[in-house]
C-alpha cells in the first residue's frame, strides 16, 4: 500500500477508515450517512466520514443528549462484560455490534478471561467491513452477518 495502489487485501479494504473519505469497499455507499458511523461519531470515535458527521450534527440539533446517551450505552456495555467475566462467563454473543469502538466486548472480556470467545453479529455492510478487517485472523472472534431479528438464523449458524 505504500505505493498508493489498492490490492484488494483486508488492509487495503480498511484503508478508507484512516481518513480517506473518497474510498470505500465497493459494497459501501459513502454518499449516504451510515447509522453505525454516526454512532461512532456520537462516541467521539474516528471511523466516520463527512456525510456521517453532517447527518449526526443535524440529529444532535433535535436530540442534543444523543452523544451522552451513546457514551452511557457503551459504559453500560463495559460494566456488563466485566460483571459477566467476573462471574466466569467466557462466551459472548454481541447482537447488533456496530463498528468496533473503545471499549469493545472482546478487549474487555480478554482483560479478565483471556480465553473468552466472542461472536459479533450485525447485518450492516459498513459494520461487517469494519469488523472483518479489524478482527481478521483472530481465532477467538467470529463476525457473523445476520439480522438479530432472525434468532433462528443467528443461533443456527454453526460458528455461533
C-alpha positions in Angstrom: 0.0 0.0 0.0 2.9 2.3 0.3 3.0 2.9 -3.4 -0.6 4.1 -3.3 -2.1 1.1 -5.2 -5.1 -0.9 -4.0 -4.5 -4.6 -3.9 -7.9 -5.8 -2.5 -6.3 -7.1 0.7 -8.0 -6.6 4.1 -5.6 -3.9 4.9 -6.5 -2.3 1.6 -10.2 -2.6 2.2 -9.7 -0.9 5.6 -7.7 2.0 4.2 -10.8 4.2 3.9 -11.2 4.5 7.6 -7.8 6.1 8.0 -9.1 9.5 6.8 -9.6 9.0 3.1 -13.3 9.9 2.6 -13.0 9.2 -1.1 -12.5 5.5 -1.0 -14.5 2.6 0.5 -15.1 -1.1 -0.3 -17.4 -1.4 -3.3 -20.2 -2.7 -1.2 -20.4 0.5 0.8 -22.2 3.7 -0.5 -20.3 6.6 1.1 -22.6 9.2 -0.4 -25.2 8.3 2.3 -24.8 8.5 6.0 -24.4 5.3 8.0 -26.1 4.9 11.3 -23.1 2.8 12.5 -20.7 5.5 11.5 -22.9 8.2 13.0 -22.9 6.3 16.3 -19.2 6.2 16.2 -19.2 10.0 15.7 -21.5 10.3 18.8 -19.0 8.3 20.8 -16.1 10.5 19.7 -14.6 7.8 17.5 -12.6 8.1 14.3 -14.4 5.8 11.9 -16.9 8.1 10.2 -17.0 10.2 7.1 -18.0 13.8 6.3 -21.5 12.7 5.3 -21.9 10.9 8.7 -20.7 13.9 10.7 -23.1 16.2 8.9 -26.0 13.9 9.5 -25.0 13.4 13.1 -24.8 17.1 13.7 -28.3 17.6 12.3 -29.5 14.8 14.5 -27.9 16.4 17.6 -29.8 19.6 16.8 -33.0 17.9 17.5 -31.7 15.5 20.2 -28.8 17.2 22.0 -28.4 14.4 24.5 -27.6 11.7 21.9 -23.8 11.7 22.4 -24.2 11.5 26.2 -26.7 8.6 25.8 -24.3 6.8 23.3 -21.4 7.1 25.8 -23.7 5.9 28.6 -24.7 2.9 26.5 -21.0 2.0 25.9 -20.2 2.4 29.6 -23.1 0.0 30.4 -21.7 -2.5 27.9 -18.3 -2.3 29.5 -19.7 -2.8 33.0 -21.9 -5.7 31.8 -19.0 -7.5 30.2 -16.9 -7.0 33.3 -19.6 -8.4 35.5 -20.0 -11.4 33.3 -16.3 -12.2 33.1 -16.1 -11.9 36.9 -19.0 -14.5 37.1 -16.8 -16.8 34.9 -18.6 -16.3 31.6 -16.3 -17.0 28.7 -18.7 -16.9 25.7 -20.2 -13.7 24.4 -22.8 -13.1 21.7 -22.9 -9.4 20.7 -26.1 -8.7 18.7 -26.1 -5.5 16.6 -22.5 -5.0 17.4 -21.8 -1.8 15.5 -18.4 -0.6 14.5 -15.7 -1.7 16.9 -15.0 1.1 19.4 -13.5 1.5 22.8 -14.4 -0.1 25.0 -15.3 -3.2 22.9 -16.5 -6.6 24.0 -13.5 -8.7 23.1 -10.9 -6.5 24.7 -13.0 -6.1 27.9 -13.6 -9.8 28.1 -10.0 -10.7 27.4 -8.7 -8.4 30.1 -10.5 -10.7 32.7 -11.0 -14.0 30.7 -8.1 -14.3 28.2 -9.7 -17.4 26.6 -13.1 -15.8 26.1 -14.7 -16.3 22.7 -16.9 -13.6 21.1 -19.4 -13.6 18.2 -20.2 -10.3 16.7 -23.5 -10.2 14.8 -24.7 -7.5 12.6 -26.3 -7.0 9.1 -24.9 -3.6 8.3 -22.3 -3.9 5.5 -20.4 -0.9 7.0 -20.2 -2.7 10.3 -19.3 -6.0 8.7 -16.4 -4.5 6.7 -15.0 -2.8 9.8 -15.3 -5.9 12.0 -13.9 -8.3 9.4 -10.9 -6.0 8.6 -10.0 -5.4 12.3 -10.6 -8.9 13.6 -9.4 -11.0 10.7 -7.2 -13.9 11.8 -8.3 -13.7 15.5 -9.5 -17.2 16.3 -11.4 -16.2 19.4 -13.7 -13.9 17.5 -16.3 -14.6 14.8 -18.0 -11.9 12.8 -21.4 -13.2 11.6 -23.7 -11.5 9.0 -27.2 -11.9 10.3 -30.2 -9.9 11.3 -30.6 -10.0 15.0 -34.4 -10.2 14.5 -33.9 -13.7 12.9 -32.9 -15.6 16.0 -33.1 -19.0 14.3 -30.6 -17.9 11.7 -28.2 -16.4 14.3 -28.4 -19.4 16.6 -28.4 -21.8 13.7 -25.1 -20.5 12.4 -22.6 -23.3 13.2 -19.9 -20.7 14.0 -22.2 -19.3 16.7 
